[in-house]
Amino acid sequence: MKEQTAVPDNIDIESTFEAALSAHESGDAGQAHQLCDEILRADPDQPEALNLLSVILQNLGRADESISLLSRAVAIDPNFSDAFTNLARGHRFMGDEEQAITAARRAIKLDPSPGEAWRQLGFSLIRLERHEEALLALREAIARMPDSLDLYVSLGFAARTLKDHETAAKAWRQVLRLQPDRVDALVNLGTALTEANHPDEAVVLLRRAVDRAPGDPVALTALAHTLHRRFDGVELVSVCRRLLAIHPGRLDILALLASGLIWLGAFDELKAACEEMLAAHPENLWFVKQFGAVVPGNMDRREMALCRADLDNASLPELRRVTAGYALGKALDRAREYDAAFDAFRATNALIHAADQATNAGFDRAELKAYVDNTYMMFPPSVFAAFKPLGNPSELPVFVVGMMRSGTSLVEQIAASHPRVFGAGERPDILDLVTRLNRGPAFVSPVRWDQNQYRREAGDHIERLRSIGGDTDRVIDKLPANIQLLGQIRVLFPNARIVICRRDLRDVCLSCFTTHFGENIPWSHDLEECATRTVEIERLTRYWLSALPGPVLEVRYESLVADLEAESRRLIDFLDLDWDPACLEFHKTDRPVITASAWQVRQPLYDSSVGRWRKYRAHLGPMLKVLAGYVPDEPDDAAILAGRSPPDTSPTGRPG
């Protein structure tokens, strides 16, 4: 029991309080406690002493006692803002966040200048998952307490919850300013930068985190996801294997490993990994479905039935159902059971389409049509003539564009097999560059760009290409969606070579509908929407072919398949390079391929995809209706458009 000390009849309360405060600030909690007791025995209603003693008690873990003292203090002095701040802290320690918020808001109303009340308010709001309000409170606290580590940590987590990745990144940078080698800050900053689409900067930080904590699965996992975002297959496979050594069987890491192996063309390793996991988990066909969704092979009837069961099982995660559906569709397609295959593809796409519609993430056909219409007006020939003297004259960049599944990967692979060409894959650089010049995602005429920034951005882009392409003469960016930015590309790079890939629009639509892309492509999950987008991109393509100055080459997939050497020579000649026979051996070229065509471009050329749409004609009425006028008429089209199946003319009784 605490020893009682005699209290002088007339103590100097002011000087005793100063002594108590000094003892508290120097860390002598016992002396501070004793002096506060002396004051309160002399004057039980001394609010300053009640407040200081409550802080001492909170630090000793006696928050309930502190709340009682603080309630007395604010009752005595209703304008005592510090006491309300400490009352908020006490309620927060007791888990009573609503009371803490009320007290903190009262303190701020009385005096908004100190940062501590804002801190307590922000922390309580986070606990109640009121993150938007918390963000505002934490920013106010930071403005007053710019070197408070826990504020930046809390701000980083709150911003991440709100998917405000730029704010999260700024917060974690401040944490690293205060603690430069903090591993969790490196990981969180790297993750925020990855989500904000800055994976190149993120990977440097995450490698630092892994160097400092080599066995930390959180750091390794963040690095793996960033490597996946950067399409860095070699390091991704290595990191995934390190993670699997720590946590064997992690499905998320196995999925990333599968992606890396597919990109590298390591299909034997992918198959072995799938078979190994199936041996350990025979009830889980996810691995063979992941393999089957990319690499042609055969499923037996049992495997097909299990895939169908997964596709139809609404209690399973969507990714598992979708992967099963695409794998089943491909297996049935290879078995030439086209009606059943289409049923599997239709059910799979309907699942994704419904989810997109529910989250308002679907395809906006009116927006795309308006974009194409505006492009005609924004890029008349006079714009290109006016900007040609201002653009970067480099001949290094090559842009391979077109509809997805129109042959862009094949064209890049052929060209990148040349020793003077580097295939950089699908890069987001141009969209990011144009967004910066536009000062946002809005569609803005280059006439309104800042000319100094425009020249600087173009020069920086060429330097990036040189850094990744080494001493090659041409660097290919084969992002198909750049078809929508060819006007901006030509303004920025008047001498860049542009290759526009084209293919029978019916095969394009069907291929998109039956392909499991690595990311969700909303318009690809509905045949009518797929055809609508295809028509708009075809309109845009025809405009570019008539209006774009400078070097432009049109490559038709069907012509490439029919005469590989002639078309390949035409392509290499367009790139102003000497012919190299390696271009005809494109399937042997050892380079990462980061598209849904990763398997196809590593095979000798085949023509089975030409006219593939005919195998599914009976199911393509909505698509053919939209494409009418953009594709040749075929016998029996009228019957299909009217909802009737064409006559079966195949000798086996099956379409084929």
C-alpha positions as CSV (number, residue, x, y, z in Angstrom):
1,M,0.0,0.0,0.0
2,K,1.3,3.5,-0.9
3,E,2.8,5.2,2.1
4,Q,0.9,8.3,3.1
5,T,2.9,11.5,3.5
6,A,2.0,14.5,5.6
7,V,0.6,17.4,3.6
8,P,1.5,20.9,4.6
9,D,-1.4,23.1,5.5
10,N,-0.4,25.7,3.0
11,I,1.5,24.3,0.0
12,D,2.4,26.4,-3.0
13,I,0.2,24.7,-5.5
14,E,1.6,26.5,-8.5
15,S,5.3,25.6,-7.8
16,T,4.3,22.1,-6.7
17,F,2.6,21.6,-10.0
18,E,5.6,22.9,-11.9
19,A,7.7,20.4,-10.0
20,A,5.3,17.6,-10.9
21,L,5.3,18.6,-14.5
22,S,9.1,18.7,-14.6
23,A,9.3,15.2,-13.0
24,H,6.8,13.8,-15.5
25,E,8.7,15.3,-18.5
26,S,12.0,13.8,-17.1
27,G,10.4,10.4,-16.8
28,D,10.1,10.2,-13.0
29,A,6.5,9.1,-13.0
30,G,6.6,8.2,-9.2
31,Q,7.7,11.7,-8.1
32,A,5.2,13.3,-10.5
33,H,2.4,11.0,-9.1
34,Q,3.3,11.9,-5.5
35,L,3.3,15.6,-6.2
36,C,0.0,15.5,-7.9
37,D,-1.5,13.6,-4.9
38,E,-0.2,16.4,-2.6
39,I,-1.9,19.1,-4.7
40,L,-5.2,17.2,-4.9
41,R,-5.2,16.6,-1.1
42,A,-4.8,20.3,-0.7
43,D,-7.3,21.1,-3.5
44,P,-9.3,18.2,-4.8
45,D,-10.7,20.3,-7.6
46,Q,-7.4,21.5,-9.1
47,P,-8.0,20.7,-12.8
48,E,-4.4,20.9,-14.0
49,A,-3.3,18.3,-11.4
50,L,-6.3,16.1,-12.3
51,N,-5.3,16.3,-15.9
52,L,-1.6,15.5,-15.3
53,L,-2.3,12.6,-12.9
54,S,-4.7,11.1,-15.5
55,V,-1.9,11.1,-18.1
56,I,0.4,9.4,-15.6
57,L,-2.3,6.8,-14.9
58,Q,-2.9,6.2,-18.6
59,N,0.8,5.6,-19.1
60,L,0.6,3.0,-16.3
61,G,-2.3,1.2,-18.0
62,R,-4.9,2.5,-15.6
63,A,-7.1,4.2,-18.2
64,D,-10.3,3.6,-16.3
65,E,-9.1,5.6,-13.3
66,S,-7.8,8.4,-15.6
67,I,-11.3,8.8,-17.2
68,S,-12.8,9.4,-13.8
69,L,-10.2,12.1,-13.0
70,L,-10.6,13.7,-16.4
71,S,-14.4,13.8,-16.2
72,R,-14.0,15.7,-12.9
73,A,-11.5,18.1,-14.6
74,V,-13.8,19.0,-17.5
75,A,-16.7,19.3,-15.2
76,I,-14.8,21.9,-13.2
77,D,-13.4,23.6,-16.3
78,P,-15.6,23.0,-19.5
79,N,-13.1,24.9,-21.6
80,F,-10.1,22.7,-20.7
81,S,-9.2,21.5,-24.2
82,D,-6.1,19.5,-23.1
83,A,-8.2,17.5,-20.6
84,F,-10.7,16.7,-23.4
85,T,-7.8,15.5,-25.6
86,N,-6.6,13.2,-22.8
87,L,-10.1,12.1,-22.1
88,A,-10.3,11.0,-25.8
89,R,-7.1,9.1,-25.3
90,G,-8.4,7.4,-22.2
91,H,-11.7,6.3,-23.9
92,R,-9.6,5.1,-26.9
93,F,-7.5,3.0,-24.5
94,M,-10.7,1.5,-23.1
95,G,-12.0,0.7,-26.6
96,D,-14.9,3.3,-26.4
97,E,-14.2,4.9,-29.8
98,E,-17.5,6.9,-30.0
99,Q,-16.8,8.6,-26.6
100,A,-13.2,9.2,-27.7
101,I,-14.4,10.9,-30.9
102,T,-16.9,13.1,-28.9
103,A,-14.1,14.2,-26.5
104,A,-11.6,14.8,-29.3
105,R,-14.1,16.9,-31.3
106,R,-14.8,18.9,-28.2
107,A,-11.1,19.6,-27.7
108,I,-10.7,20.7,-31.3
109,K,-13.7,23.0,-31.1
110,L,-12.1,24.6,-28.0
111,D,-8.6,24.9,-29.6
112,P,-7.9,23.4,-33.0
113,S,-4.2,24.4,-33.0
114,P,-2.6,21.5,-31.1
115,G,-2.1,18.3,-33.1
116,E,-2.8,15.7,-30.4
117,A,-6.6,16.0,-30.4
118,W,-6.6,15.5,-34.2
119,R,-4.3,12.4,-33.7
120,Q,-6.7,10.9,-31.2
121,L,-9.7,11.6,-33.5
122,G,-7.9,10.1,-36.5
123,F,-7.0,6.9,-34.6
124,S,-10.5,6.4,-33.3
125,L,-12.0,6.9,-36.7
126,I,-9.7,4.3,-38.2
127,R,-10.8,1.8,-35.6
128,L,-14.4,2.4,-36.6
129,E,-13.4,2.0,-40.2
130,R,-14.4,5.6,-41.0
131,H,-11.4,6.0,-43.2
132,E,-12.3,9.1,-45.2
133,E,-12.9,11.1,-42.0
134,A,-9.8,9.6,-40.5
135,L,-7.7,10.8,-43.5
136,L,-8.8,14.3,-42.9
137,A,-8.1,14.2,-39.2
138,L,-4.7,12.6,-39.7
139,R,-3.7,15.3,-42.3
140,E,-4.6,18.0,-39.8
141,A,-2.5,16.2,-37.1
142,I,0.5,15.9,-39.5
143,A,0.3,19.6,-40.4
144,R,0.8,20.3,-36.7
145,M,3.1,17.4,-35.8
146,P,5.2,16.8,-39.0
147,D,7.7,14.4,-37.4
148,S,5.2,12.0,-35.7
149,L,6.0,8.6,-37.1
150,D,2.7,6.9,-36.0
151,L,0.7,9.5,-37.8
152,Y,2.3,8.7,-41.2
153,V,1.9,4.9,-40.5
154,S,-1.8,5.4,-39.8
155,L,-2.2,7.7,-42.8
156,G,-0.6,5.1,-45.0
157,F,-2.9,2.3,-43.8
158,A,-6.0,4.5,-44.0
159,A,-5.2,5.6,-47.6
160,R,-4.5,2.0,-48.7
161,T,-8.0,1.0,-47.4
162,L,-9.5,3.8,-49.5
163,K,-7.3,2.7,-52.5
164,D,-5.8,6.2,-52.5
165,H,-2.4,4.8,-53.5
166,E,-0.7,8.2,-54.2
167,T,-1.5,9.4,-50.6
168,A,-0.4,6.1,-49.2
169,A,2.9,6.3,-51.0
170,K,3.5,9.9,-49.7
171,A,2.8,8.7,-46.2
172,W,5.2,5.8,-46.4
173,R,7.9,8.0,-47.9
174,Q,7.7,10.1,-44.7
175,V,8.0,7.0,-42.6
176,L,11.2,6.1,-44.4
177,R,12.4,9.7,-44.0
178,L,12.2,9.2,-40.3
179,Q,13.3,5.5,-40.3
180,P,15.2,4.8,-43.6
181,D,15.6,1.0,-43.2
182,R,12.2,0.1,-41.9
183,V,11.2,-3.0,-43.7
184,D,7.4,-2.8,-43.4
185,A,7.6,0.8,-44.7
186,L,9.6,-0.3,-47.7
187,V,7.1,-3.0,-48.4
188,N,4.1,-0.7,-48.0
189,L,5.6,2.0,-50.1
190,G,6.5,-0.6,-52.8
191,T,3.0,-1.9,-52.7
192,A,1.4,1.5,-53.0
193,L,3.6,2.5,-55.9
194,T,2.7,-0.8,-57.6
195,E,-1.0,-0.1,-57.2
196,A,-0.4,3.5,-58.4
197,N,1.2,2.0,-61.6
198,H,4.8,2.8,-60.8
199,P,6.2,-0.8,-60.7
200,D,9.7,0.2,-61.8
201,E,10.2,2.4,-58.8
202,A,8.4,-0.1,-56.5
203,V,10.6,-3.1,-57.4
204,V,13.7,-1.2,-56.3
205,L,12.2,-0.6,-52.8
206,L,10.9,-4.2,-52.5
207,R,14.3,-5.7,-53.4
208,R,15.7,-3.5,-50.6
209,A,13.1,-4.9,-48.2
210,V,13.9,-8.5,-49.2
211,D,17.7,-7.8,-48.9
212,R,17.1,-6.6,-45.3
213,A,14.7,-9.4,-44.5
214,P,15.5,-12.3,-46.8
215,G,13.0,-14.8,-45.3
216,D,10.1,-12.3,-44.8
217,P,7.1,-13.8,-46.7
218,V,5.3,-10.5,-46.7
219,A,8.2,-8.7,-48.4
220,L,8.7,-11.6,-50.9
221,T,4.9,-11.7,-51.7
222,A,4.9,-8.0,-52.4
223,L,7.9,-8.3,-54.6
224,A,6.3,-11.2,-56.5
225,H,3.1,-9.2,-57.2
226,T,5.2,-6.2,-58.4
227,L,7.3,-8.4,-60.7
228,H,4.1,-9.8,-62.1
229,R,2.9,-6.3,-62.8
230,R,6.2,-5.6,-64.5
231,F,6.0,-8.8,-66.5
232,D,9.5,-9.8,-65.2
233,G,9.1,-13.5,-65.7
234,V,12.6,-14.7,-64.7
235,E,12.8,-13.0,-61.3
236,L,9.1,-13.7,-60.7
237,V,9.7,-17.4,-61.0
238,S,12.7,-17.2,-58.7
239,V,10.8,-15.3,-56.0
240,C,7.8,-17.6,-56.2
241,R,10.0,-20.6,-55.7
242,R,11.5,-19.0,-52.6
243,L,8.1,-18.3,-51.3
244,L,6.9,-21.8,-52.0
245,A,9.9,-23.2,-50.1
246,I,8.6,-21.2,-47.0
247,H,4.9,-21.9,-47.6
248,P,4.4,-24.9,-49.9
249,G,1.1,-25.0,-51.7
250,R,0.1,-21.4,-51.5
251,L,-2.4,-21.0,-54.3
252,D,-1.9,-17.3,-54.9
253,I,1.9,-17.9,-55.3
254,L,1.4,-20.9,-57.5
255,A,-0.8,-18.7,-59.8
256,L,2.0,-16.2,-60.1
257,L,4.5,-18.9,-60.7
258,A,2.3,-20.3,-63.5
259,S,2.2,-16.9,-65.1
260,G,5.9,-16.6,-65.0
261,L,6.5,-20.0,-66.5
262,I,4.0,-19.3,-69.2
263,W,5.7,-16.0,-70.1
264,L,9.1,-17.8,-70.3
265,G,7.7,-20.6,-72.4
266,A,8.6,-23.1,-69.7
267,F,5.6,-25.3,-70.5
268,D,7.3,-28.5,-69.4
269,E,8.1,-27.0,-66.0
270,L,4.5,-25.6,-65.8
271,K,3.0,-29.0,-66.5
272,A,5.4,-30.7,-64.0
273,A,4.4,-28.2,-61.3
274,C,0.7,-28.8,-62.0
275,E,1.1,-32.5,-61.9
276,E,3.1,-32.3,-58.7
277,M,0.4,-30.3,-57.0
278,L,-2.3,-32.6,-58.3
279,A,-0.5,-35.5,-56.8
280,A,-0.5,-33.7,-53.4
281,H,-4.1,-32.4,-53.8
282,P,-6.0,-34.7,-56.2
283,E,-9.3,-33.1,-55.2
284,N,-8.1,-29.7,-56.6
285,L,-8.0,-29.4,-60.4
286,W,-7.2,-25.7,-60.4
287,F,-3.6,-26.4,-61.6
288,V,-4.5,-28.5,-64.5
289,K,-7.1,-26.0,-65.5
290,Q,-4.6,-23.2,-65.3
291,F,-2.4,-25.2,-67.6
292,G,-5.2,-26.2,-69.9
293,A,-6.5,-22.7,-70.2
294,V,-3.2,-21.7,-71.9
295,V,-1.5,-24.7,-73.4
296,P,-3.4,-27.0,-75.7
297,G,-3.8,-30.6,-74.4
298,N,-6.4,-33.2,-73.8
299,M,-8.7,-33.6,-70.8
300,D,-10.3,-36.9,-70.1
301,R,-14.1,-37.0,-69.4
302,R,-13.6,-37.1,-65.7
303,E,-11.6,-33.9,-65.7
304,M,-14.1,-32.3,-68.0
305,A,-16.9,-33.2,-65.6
306,L,-15.0,-31.8,-62.7
307,C,-14.4,-28.6,-64.6
308,R,-18.1,-28.3,-65.4
309,A,-19.0,-28.9,-61.7
310,D,-16.6,-26.1,-60.7
311,L,-18.0,-23.8,-63.3
312,D,-21.6,-24.4,-62.1
313,N,-20.8,-24.3,-58.3
314,A,-21.9,-20.8,-57.2
315,S,-20.2,-21.3,-53.8
316,L,-16.7,-21.4,-55.3
317,P,-14.6,-18.3,-55.8
318,E,-15.2,-16.6,-59.1
319,L,-11.6,-17.0,-60.3
320,R,-11.8,-20.8,-59.8
321,R,-15.1,-21.0,-61.7
322,V,-13.8,-18.8,-64.5
323,T,-10.5,-20.8,-64.9
324,A,-12.5,-24.0,-65.0
325,G,-14.9,-22.6,-67.6
326,Y,-12.2,-21.5,-70.0
327,A,-10.3,-24.7,-69.6
328,L,-13.4,-26.7,-70.3
329,G,-14.3,-24.7,-73.3
330,K,-10.8,-25.1,-74.8
331,A,-10.8,-28.9,-74.1
332,L,-14.2,-29.3,-75.8
333,D,-13.0,-27.1,-78.7
334,R,-10.0,-29.4,-79.2
335,A,-12.3,-32.4,-79.1
336,R,-14.3,-30.7,-81.9
337,E,-17.4,-30.6,-79.7
338,Y,-18.2,-27.0,-80.7
339,D,-21.7,-26.7,-79.4
340,A,-20.6,-27.9,-75.9
341,A,-17.5,-25.7,-76.1
342,F,-19.6,-22.7,-76.9
343,D,-21.9,-23.5,-74.0
344,A,-18.9,-23.5,-71.6
345,F,-17.5,-20.2,-73.0
346,R,-20.9,-18.6,-72.8
347,A,-21.5,-19.6,-69.2
348,T,-18.1,-18.5,-68.2
349,N,-18.4,-15.1,-69.9
350,A,-21.9,-14.6,-68.5
351,L,-20.5,-15.1,-65.0
352,I,-17.9,-12.3,-65.5
353,H,-20.3,-10.1,-67.4
354,A,-22.8,-10.2,-64.6
355,A,-20.2,-9.3,-62.0
356,D,-19.1,-6.3,-64.2
357,Q,-22.6,-5.1,-64.5
358,A,-23.2,-5.4,-60.8
359,T,-20.2,-3.2,-60.1
360,N,-20.8,-0.7,-62.9
361,A,-17.5,-1.9,-64.5
362,G,-19.1,-2.9,-67.8
363,F,-18.3,-1.7,-71.4
364,D,-19.5,1.8,-72.3
365,R,-20.2,1.7,-76.0
366,A,-21.4,5.3,-76.2
367,E,-18.2,6.5,-74.6
368,L,-16.1,4.6,-77.2
369,K,-18.2,5.8,-80.1
370,A,-17.8,9.4,-78.9
371,Y,-14.1,8.9,-78.5
372,V,-13.8,7.7,-82.1
373,D,-16.0,10.5,-83.4
374,N,-13.8,13.0,-81.5
375,T,-10.7,11.5,-82.9
376,Y,-11.7,12.4,-86.4
377,M,-12.1,16.0,-85.4
378,M,-9.1,16.2,-83.2
379,F,-6.6,14.8,-85.7
380,P,-7.1,16.3,-89.1
381,P,-4.1,16.1,-91.4
382,S,-3.2,19.7,-90.6
383,V,-2.4,18.8,-87.0
384,F,0.3,16.3,-88.1
385,A,1.8,18.8,-90.5
386,A,1.9,21.5,-87.8
387,F,3.5,19.3,-85.2
388,K,6.1,17.4,-87.3
389,P,8.9,19.9,-86.7
390,L,8.2,19.7,-83.0
391,G,8.1,16.0,-82.5
392,N,11.1,13.7,-81.5
393,P,12.7,12.6,-84.7
394,S,14.0,9.2,-83.4
395,E,13.3,6.1,-85.5
396,L,13.8,3.8,-82.5
397,P,10.2,3.2,-81.6
398,V,7.9,0.8,-83.4
399,F,4.3,0.5,-82.4
400,V,2.4,-2.7,-83.2
401,V,-1.3,-2.1,-82.7
402,G,-4.7,-3.5,-83.6
403,M,-7.6,-5.3,-82.1
404,M,-6.7,-7.9,-79.5
405,R,-6.2,-11.3,-81.1
406,S,-5.5,-9.8,-84.5
407,G,-1.9,-11.1,-84.7
408,T,0.0,-8.4,-82.8
409,S,1.9,-11.0,-80.7
410,L,2.9,-13.0,-83.8
411,V,4.1,-9.8,-85.6
412,E,6.1,-8.8,-82.6
413,Q,7.6,-12.2,-82.2
414,I,8.7,-12.3,-85.9
415,A,10.2,-8.9,-85.8
416,A,11.9,-9.5,-82.3
417,S,13.6,-12.6,-83.7
418,H,15.8,-10.2,-85.7
419,P,19.0,-9.4,-83.8
420,R,18.6,-5.6,-84.3
421,V,15.0,-5.5,-82.8
422,F,14.0,-5.6,-79.2
423,G,10.4,-6.7,-78.4
424,A,9.4,-4.8,-75.2
425,G,5.9,-6.3,-75.0
426,E,2.8,-4.5,-74.0
427,R,3.8,-1.3,-72.2
428,P,1.5,1.3,-70.6
429,D,4.0,4.1,-71.2
430,I,2.2,6.0,-74.0
431,L,-1.1,6.1,-72.2
432,D,0.7,7.4,-69.0
433,L,2.6,9.9,-71.1
434,V,-0.5,11.2,-72.9
435,T,-2.4,11.4,-69.5
436,R,0.3,13.6,-68.1
437,L,0.3,15.9,-71.2
438,N,-3.5,16.1,-71.0
439,R,-3.3,16.9,-67.3
440,G,-5.7,14.1,-66.7
441,P,-7.5,11.3,-68.7
442,A,-9.7,13.7,-70.6
443,F,-9.5,13.7,-74.4
444,V,-7.4,16.8,-75.2
445,S,-6.1,18.1,-78.5
446,P,-2.2,18.3,-78.7
447,V,-2.7,21.9,-79.6
448,R,-3.4,22.5,-75.9
449,W,-0.3,20.6,-74.7
450,D,2.5,22.5,-73.0
451,Q,5.2,22.4,-75.7
452,N,8.1,22.3,-73.3
453,Q,6.6,19.4,-71.4
454,Y,5.6,17.7,-74.7
455,R,9.2,17.7,-76.0
456,R,10.6,16.6,-72.6
457,E,8.2,13.7,-72.3
458,A,8.9,12.5,-75.8
459,G,12.7,12.7,-75.2
460,D,12.3,10.9,-71.9
461,H,10.3,8.1,-73.6
462,I,13.1,7.6,-76.2
463,E,15.6,7.3,-73.4
464,R,13.5,4.7,-71.6
465,L,13.3,2.7,-74.8
466,R,17.1,2.9,-75.2
467,S,17.6,1.7,-71.7
468,I,15.5,-1.4,-72.2
469,G,16.5,-2.1,-75.8
470,G,20.2,-1.8,-75.4
471,D,22.1,-1.2,-78.7
472,T,19.2,-2.5,-80.9
473,D,17.9,-0.3,-83.8
474,R,14.2,-0.8,-83.1
475,V,12.2,-1.3,-79.9
476,I,8.7,-2.6,-80.3
477,D,5.8,-1.6,-78.1
478,K,3.0,-3.9,-79.0
479,L,0.1,-2.8,-76.8
480,P,-2.9,-3.3,-79.0
481,A,-4.9,-0.5,-77.3
482,N,-2.4,2.0,-78.7
483,I,-4.6,1.9,-81.8
484,Q,-6.6,4.5,-80.0
485,L,-3.6,6.8,-79.5
486,L,-2.0,6.7,-82.9
487,G,-2.8,10.4,-83.4
488,Q,-0.9,11.3,-80.3
489,I,1.9,8.9,-81.1
490,R,2.4,10.4,-84.6
491,V,2.5,13.9,-83.1
492,L,5.1,12.8,-80.5
493,F,7.2,10.6,-82.8
494,P,6.7,11.6,-86.5
495,N,9.3,9.0,-87.7
496,A,8.1,6.1,-85.5
497,R,7.1,3.1,-87.5
498,I,3.5,2.0,-86.9
499,V,2.3,-1.6,-87.8
500,I,-1.5,-2.0,-87.9
501,C,-2.5,-5.6,-87.6
502,R,-5.9,-6.7,-89.1
503,R,-7.8,-9.9,-89.2
504,D,-11.2,-11.2,-90.1
505,L,-13.4,-9.4,-87.6
506,R,-15.5,-12.5,-87.0
507,D,-12.4,-14.4,-85.9
508,V,-11.2,-11.5,-83.8
509,C,-14.5,-11.4,-81.9
510,L,-14.8,-15.1,-81.3
511,S,-11.1,-15.4,-80.2
512,C,-11.6,-12.6,-77.7
513,F,-14.8,-14.3,-76.4
514,T,-13.0,-17.6,-75.9
515,T,-9.7,-16.4,-74.5
516,H,-8.8,-16.2,-70.8
517,F,-7.0,-12.9,-70.6
518,G,-4.8,-12.1,-67.7
519,E,-6.9,-9.1,-66.8
520,N,-10.6,-8.4,-67.1
521,I,-11.6,-7.0,-70.5
522,P,-15.2,-6.0,-70.0
523,W,-16.3,-6.0,-73.6
524,S,-14.9,-9.4,-74.3
525,H,-17.5,-11.2,-72.2
526,D,-20.5,-10.5,-74.4
527,L,-20.5,-11.2,-78.2
528,E,-22.6,-8.2,-79.1
529,E,-20.5,-5.9,-77.0
530,C,-17.3,-7.5,-78.5
531,A,-18.7,-6.8,-82.0
532,T,-19.6,-3.3,-81.1
533,R,-16.1,-2.5,-79.9
534,T,-14.7,-4.2,-82.9
535,V,-16.7,-2.1,-85.3
536,E,-15.6,1.1,-83.5
537,I,-12.0,0.1,-83.6
538,E,-12.4,-0.8,-87.3
539,R,-13.8,2.6,-88.0
540,L,-10.8,4.2,-86.2
541,T,-8.4,1.9,-88.1
542,R,-9.8,2.9,-91.5
543,Y,-9.4,6.5,-90.5
544,W,-5.8,6.1,-89.4
545,L,-4.9,4.3,-92.6
546,S,-6.2,7.2,-94.6
547,A,-5.0,10.1,-92.4
548,L,-1.8,9.1,-90.7
549,P,1.4,10.5,-92.3
550,G,4.8,8.8,-91.9
551,P,5.7,5.1,-92.0
552,V,2.6,2.9,-91.5
553,L,2.3,-0.8,-92.5
554,E,-0.8,-2.8,-92.6
555,V,-0.4,-6.5,-91.9
556,R,-3.3,-8.9,-92.4
557,Y,-3.2,-12.1,-90.3
558,E,-4.6,-14.3,-93.1
559,S,-1.8,-13.1,-95.5
560,L,0.8,-13.7,-92.9
561,V,-0.4,-17.3,-92.4
562,A,-0.7,-17.9,-96.1
563,D,2.8,-16.7,-97.0
564,L,5.0,-16.3,-93.9
565,E,8.3,-15.5,-95.7
566,A,6.9,-12.9,-98.0
567,E,5.0,-11.1,-95.3
568,S,7.9,-11.3,-92.9
569,R,10.3,-9.9,-95.4
570,R,7.9,-7.1,-96.0
571,L,7.8,-6.4,-92.3
572,I,11.6,-6.4,-91.9
573,D,12.0,-4.2,-95.0
574,F,9.5,-1.8,-93.4
575,L,11.7,-1.6,-90.4
576,D,14.6,-0.7,-92.7
577,L,16.7,-3.7,-91.7
578,D,18.5,-6.3,-93.6
579,W,16.7,-9.6,-93.8
580,D,17.6,-12.3,-91.2
581,P,16.4,-15.9,-91.6
582,A,15.8,-16.1,-87.8
583,C,12.6,-14.3,-88.4
584,L,11.1,-17.4,-90.0
585,E,12.2,-19.4,-86.9
586,F,10.3,-17.0,-84.6
587,H,8.9,-19.9,-82.5
588,K,12.5,-20.7,-81.3
589,T,13.2,-17.2,-80.1
590,D,13.9,-17.2,-76.4
591,R,12.2,-14.1,-75.0
592,P,9.4,-13.5,-72.5
593,V,5.9,-13.2,-74.1
594,I,3.4,-11.5,-71.8
595,T,0.1,-12.1,-73.6
596,A,-2.6,-14.7,-74.0
597,S,-0.7,-15.9,-77.1
598,A,2.3,-17.0,-75.0
599,W,1.9,-20.6,-76.2
600,Q,0.9,-19.9,-79.8
601,V,3.9,-17.7,-80.8
602,R,6.3,-20.5,-79.7
603,Q,4.8,-23.0,-82.1
604,P,5.5,-23.2,-85.9
605,L,2.9,-21.2,-87.8
606,Y,-0.5,-23.0,-88.3
607,D,-3.6,-22.0,-90.1
608,S,-6.3,-23.6,-88.0
609,S,-7.3,-20.2,-86.6
610,V,-8.2,-18.8,-90.0
611,G,-12.0,-18.9,-90.4
612,R,-12.4,-20.5,-87.0
613,W,-15.6,-18.5,-86.5
614,R,-17.4,-20.9,-89.0
615,K,-17.2,-23.7,-86.5
616,Y,-19.5,-21.7,-84.2
617,R,-21.7,-20.0,-86.8
618,A,-24.9,-21.2,-85.3
619,H,-24.2,-19.3,-82.0
620,L,-23.0,-16.1,-83.5
621,G,-26.2,-14.3,-84.5
622,P,-25.8,-11.3,-82.2
623,M,-22.2,-10.8,-83.2
624,L,-22.9,-11.1,-87.0
625,K,-25.8,-8.7,-86.8
626,V,-23.5,-6.0,-85.4
627,L,-20.7,-6.8,-87.9
628,A,-23.0,-6.6,-90.9
629,G,-21.5,-4.2,-93.4
630,Y,-18.0,-4.7,-92.0
631,V,-17.5,-8.3,-93.1
632,P,-18.4,-10.2,-96.3
633,D,-21.8,-11.8,-96.5
634,E,-21.8,-15.6,-96.2
635,P,-24.4,-18.2,-97.3
636,D,-26.8,-18.9,-94.5
637,D,-26.1,-15.6,-92.7
638,A,-29.8,-14.7,-93.0
639,A,-30.8,-17.9,-91.3
640,I,-28.4,-17.3,-88.4
641,L,-29.5,-13.7,-88.0
642,A,-33.1,-14.9,-87.8
643,G,-32.1,-17.3,-85.0
644,R,-32.1,-20.5,-87.1
645,S,-29.2,-22.9,-87.3
646,P,-27.6,-23.4,-90.8
647,P,-27.8,-26.9,-92.2
648,D,-25.1,-29.3,-91.0
649,T,-22.8,-30.1,-93.9
650,S,-19.9,-31.7,-92.0
651,P,-19.3,-35.4,-92.7
652,T,-19.2,-36.3,-89.0
653,G,-22.5,-34.7,-88.2
654,R,-20.6,-32.1,-86.1
655,P,-19.5,-28.6,-87.2
656,G,-15.9,-28.8,-88.2
